């Protein structure tokens, strides 16, 4: 009898409830702070919880208790909204002052049309004789029997496309960070990367399960339960991290302006050789690289070269981006100090901070990439 609290229903019920609470907290913060990223993430968490409803009440014996329930008509899948929400959460998190335009709202049109189609199915089935004595009407059953594989392919493809777009957007701005900042640790977008990873994991899991169930072997409902459980775990992780991870660093950026900075080098001889030499002397003599927060804009003001031209000079004259240009000096100084007998009493990290790095993780990664070995191996 409903509700049946068991090892399958209770974990889902508890986690889904927690997910709903996190969604409400994100909505509340949106009302207070007006951050678009909060309302997008809150909606995504809410929909992910909502999609677990069918299985949660199913494991609680709803369908066995209420044989003529019509709840399937009302639990309409909103999976066509999940992909756009993932994409726009990345975009709203990265772009300062992001707001939805009418053009961007069109991304949710397929989800809206699907909801309308399901309402039409309900209205049609309600007119059929015997509808009140059955769980699902004739049109609903016909769609389930004949169109389910097609709908599954559409839903899967749609979500895959938006995941690809989201990863492209993430890596585009990660690359642009290196064109503007010498230390990108505080802007590395690790939370957004992990956010994409966990939803990609759910996508892969669901796709494998769908193919297995449809083409290889009929999965038992207890086997399908694991996907639902993983989904609500993702909801909790996304909700908690999304609520407590600060995006203030992203909001200070205005990377939209960086998109058109890169100039193309023609086949002619590099025309800014003197400016490049002057730039090197400026950075070395004034030891500008020791400033851990040095940016391309700051270097532009000091060198009196506009940012577009400065980016062009570094990228094409040195065949490296701004981040690698500045970190090259830092690694050079670190190596010199590691070889200096008078610095033996200092830790590697202390030397790294003294040379302009402000993150252990970033230092280790950069040093190994430039020097070809770890800092500890180099010192030995």
Order of alpha helices (4+ residues) and beta strands (2+ residues): alpha-alpha-alpha-alpha-alpha-alpha-alpha-alpha-alpha-alpha-alpha-alpha-alpha-alpha-alpha-alpha-alpha-alpha-alpha-alpha
